[in-house]
Amino acid sequence: MSAYTELTGWHRPVGGIAFEAIAPVRWELGVKGSDLWVIVPTGFVFDCSVPRWLCWAADPLDTRYRKASCLHDYLLVEGWGRVAAGAVFHDALQADGVPPARRIAMWLAVSLFRYR
């Protein structure tokens, strides 16, 4: 277990599929012990948008996707490329127990398609 997977009570809804981080979200890049961290600050607003064609597989209100969505949106705001941010998104989904086929479909969606 990690500070990431054990994090609870870290966000609040702000409307629809939008949420605000009310506690920092910490993600260690690469392998455990790398000491390379992404830290999403308190107050960061993110959404769990899912393209219409993927809604059958990924409900935007499923709590398993929220931390990964928060990390992904934050990385994009910070200037990361879609593929690099998508890789972190995939790893975070895996840490949160999202099944392989679903997380690969979600990773492909965020990495290859711009639907906003």
N, C-alpha and C positions, 0 to 999 in steps of 0.2 A: 504494500500500500504506500501511497505517497500523499503529500500535502495536496496535490491536485485531485486525486481520486477521492480523498476523504473530505474535500471541501463541501460544506453545506451552508445554506442560508446566505449565499454570496450574491444573490441578485434579486431584483424586484421587477414586476411587470410595469411597463409605462404605456401600454396600449397595443392591442393586436398581437403581433408577433415580435414586438420590440421590448427590450429589457435593459435595465441599468445594473452595472456591477456595483454592489454596495460594500464589497470587500475585494481586495486585490486577488487576481487569479494568477498563480505562478505555475509556469511550465518550464521544465528543464529540457533544453534541446539536446538531441543526440542520446547518448547513453547516460544512465544514472551516474552522477559524480563528475559530469563534464563541467559543471559550474558555469554553464552558459544558459542564462535564464531569460525568458520573456515574462514580463510582469505587466499584466493589464491593470491599470490603475482604477481605484474607486471612482465612480462617476462616469465611466465609459458606457455609452449607449450603443447597443448592437441589436441586430435582429436575427431571426432564424428563418430567413426566406428560403423557400424551396421552389424550384421551377415547377410549373404546373405538370409537366410530363413526368416528374419524379414524386409527386405527392402520394401516389399509391404506395411508395416504398418508404417515404420519410415524412412523417407528420411533423410540421414545423413546431408544434407544441409539445412534442415528446421531450421530456427533460434530459434524456440521455445525450441529446445533441447540443444542449445550451452552452456548456463550457467550451466545446470545440468550436461552436459558432462564434462565441465571444473572442477566442484566440484568433480565429481566422479573420474576423472583421478588423480586429486591432492590428494585426500584421499588415493588412492591406492599407489601413490608414497610415501606418508607419512607413509605407513605401515598399514593402516586400512584393515580389512578383506573385502572380496568381498560382504558378506551379509550386513555388517554395512555400507559400502560405498554405496551399492545398496539402502539401506533405505533412506539415504540422497538424492540420485539421484531421487528416487520416490517422496519424499516430494518437491524437487525442481521442478520437472516436474509438480506437482500439482500446485505449486505457479505460474508457467508460463502458466497455463491454458490448459495443455495437457489433453484430455479426458480420463476418467478412464480406459477403455479397452486397449487403446494404452499404457498408462503409466504402467499398470500392465504387459503387454507383454514385454515392455522395461525393467522393473524392474526384471522380471524373467530372461531375457536374460543376464543382467549384473551380477545378483546375483548368478545364478546357472551354467552358461556356461562360459568357458574360450575359447574365439575364436580368440585370437591373438597368 
